[in-house]
Amino acid sequence: MLEAWLAISWVGVLAASVASFLLGGVWFALLWAQPYARALGREGGPLPPPTRLFLLGPMGCGLVMSITSALLQGLLHTSTPGAAATLGAVVGLGYLGATATNVAINPNMPRPLLYALVNVPYFVLSSISMHLIIFGLQRM
């Protein structure tokens, strides 16, 4: 395990975190803003102003996911871009997508299926891109 920690490309981890954060901003604020607002039951009303937690929380979570992804790639000896993308898809769908769906089915969520349909693809794409960025910068 220590070997995997020592092999982490911290530049790759930071780049992957920033990429995930930016993808989230484009995904939720531009591409899917209306369906996302509908899923949350906030369509038609003004959005709350962004808070520090709203901005820093996703970046912190992205950093934790990037570190975890770098560790997994090291422990699994990921050796090709295809293997990195596959691992990203498995993590994105199997862990992140399943968790997003579990959050969606909370009885307080007004439109659970729509919430899952907006969130799960983001998490899969984010995870794949994180793994590819980490893989690519690990090799440099």
Secondary structure, 3 states (H helix, E strand, C coil): CHHHHHCCCHHHHHHHHHHHHHHHHHHHHHHCHHHHHHHCCCCCCCCCCCCHHHHHHHHHHHHHHHHHHHHHHHHCCCCCHHHHHHHHHHHHHHHHHHHHHHHHCCCCCCCHHHHHHHHHHHHHHHHHHHHHHHHHHHCC
